[in-house]
Amino acid sequence: MRLRLMAVNLLFQGNDLLLMKRAPERLLLPGMWGAVGGHVEPQELCDPLAACLRETEEETGFRATDLRDIRLQYILLRQKEDELRQQFFFTSYTDRRDFTDTREGTLHWIPREEVLKEEREMAFVFRSLLTHFFANGPSSNPWVGTAGWPDLESQGQERPSVIWTPLLDPLVL
């Protein structure tokens, strides 16, 4: 089984979230909506924040100095065929609205109340994460999510889901 590590930035400016409509020729999630981010490079294996900042700058032109309150909010685990995917989702805020164009897709500031519109096609794990974040808000501890089926017998009969659990140190009371 292969491992794919990714780092993602949910970048807010006021009430708006920066989303990318991925280019139709992209290999991963073509034409779908997502946040800025991408693969963790070998030199970033122990530092997903560095990967998040690099990907944010590559895809938006925003440097770390343009961001504030950057925080790890979610760690998502998912098996897709012969690949185990681990994604680190950070949140951050900026005062800028301008961004650099990217070949990955087109960037759009979307008002929070419009992000989860049904016609906005996005991966089920990303929709689940945003639904959870909008319902619970920022957390001082990250959440860990596992994507899969509610139970193995229901495969093909129900929708896959993500189960969220707060990541807490059990020795700290």
Helices and strands as residue ranges (DSSP letters): E 2-13, E 16-22, E 33-34, E 36-39, G 42-44, H 48-60, G 64-66, E 67-80, E 83-94, E 105-111, H 112-115, H 124-136, E 143-148, G 152-154, E 161-166
